[in-house]
Amino acid sequence: MKVLIVGGGGREHAIAWKVARSKRVDKLYCAPGNAGIAQVAECVNIGVMDFEKLTAFAKEQDIDLTIIGPDDPLAAGAADAFQAAGLKVFGPGKDAAILEASKAFSKDLMKKYHIPTAAYETFDSPEAALAYVETAALPIVLKADGLALGKGVLICRTREEAREGVRSLMMDRQFGTAGDRIVVEEFMTGREVSVLSFVDGKTVRVMTSAQDHKRARDGDEGLNTGGMGTFSPSPFYTEEVDAFCREKIFQPTVDAMRAEGRTFKGIIFFGLMLTEKGPKVLEYNARFGDPETQVVLPRMKNDIVDVFEACIDGTLDQVELDFEDNAAVCVVLASDGYPEHYEKGLPISGLEEFEGREGYYAFHAGSKFDDRGRIVTNGGRVLGVTALGEDLKKARANAYEAAQWVRFDNKYMRRDIGKAIDEA
């Protein structure tokens, strides 16, 4: 069969790598792709938001299955465009992708259906938000309602930080229209855990757990990023926690979306906080997480195309997910200065070290070929270096060893990815 993946980051490279291993796939395309994805798929120069060109290409090439990777096209109705063109597509429609696209919607859904989450208030005017933060308990969390590349969350520990946060989101429009409405939440403490799941509208199949590192600098200092590294499984996601989440969070969320007339088929990423009062939802994503996908899919035994089709066809109850009894750690190699100002176009060397080494992967997030045919940097997050190991400590050691194989000017990485493993 022929498969098209829409996207061009580390998440899509991990998906492409996994799809390419399927015995059912004999031709794989990716739009627009990147220099790493080009090793396993034919890259097509079509943007992720150009639905007309994407669907036309899929028809011309007789694509059997399209997989939508990023959040923006899903929120804008990419899956609906493919369905309207009579094409098979994996990913939620616009009405269901609102689970991620609007923080206010998801918080209201959790309140209505009694799904555990932080207390919150929603504001459409900066004046009302500013008045509220003058008396709210500190610390406090401000969230842009819309999509903001994973960066629209501000943790404010003082009144002045809260005031500045409201002004930044709603008045200075740091994240554009995403901050027209904001959600102000109570600050929760505990371990953060990410759980990806396949959903067919009724059934949830939970993947292995993971834990992300959002801050740019060691010790969780610096600005929020799209993710600086991750590990899987999380030692803090116990069988007891899993049982609670399946009963009180995962299935109720899928049932709630169906009850609201927004049947969800695709991936639900549950961002959880393990508080003293039990697990609570921090956020939902309506697609694979990045870089979580880069540690989850290498551990997955199933043919992922079978699982995608079961979600689309509503037969996920007939599928059992199977994961390796091992661990994975991903260390993101970024351009120094990310997420604000950084240089692009820097030649990357050392990637040949990964060839033929089972259990070591360099997933490209921001790379391209220059006019001389060299692979160069093309983003703030450049590569996700992932390694497997018999346990988390071994996987962590392997990932940091592999991170040294890669060289480019201005290379930066956190040195403490997975440090929490030592505390488990």
Summary of the structure (lengths in Angstrom):
residues: 424
radius of gyration: 20.6
end to end distance: 43.8
largest distance: 60.4
contacts: 1574
relative contact order: 0.14
helix: 34%
strand: 29%
